[in-house]
Amino acid sequence: MNRPRQIVDFERGKRAITEYRVLAKNNTHTLLALWPHTGRTHQLRMHCAHEQGLGCPILGDELYGTKGDRLYLQAQAISFVHPTTGRKMHFELPSKFDDIIHY
């Protein structure tokens, strides 16, 4: 129940890089596209929530923000090489967050 939170440590921590773009915004919510260039634990959640990042926790993130009906974080696309066949696999799923952001 008491999962560890990650910290920002400029002296001993590992580098974490996330590229982002604002896709839509209203009075209460902002829809972002996030591209992690590194794979640190909770990287996207930390970069959104931390005051030295965007200072804006992901909706429903009870560890770094406020609990909600779900965590509004979705991988829209993922690619990898299949470990058995060696084939490159690519999957996409459009975002379903239009119910949150009313343009």
Secondary structure, 3 states (H helix, E strand, C coil): CCCCCCCCCCCCCCCCCEEEEEEEECCCCEEEEEEECCCCCCHHHHHHHCCCCCCCCCCECCCCCCECCCCCCCCCEEEEECCCCCCEEEEECCCCCCCCCCC
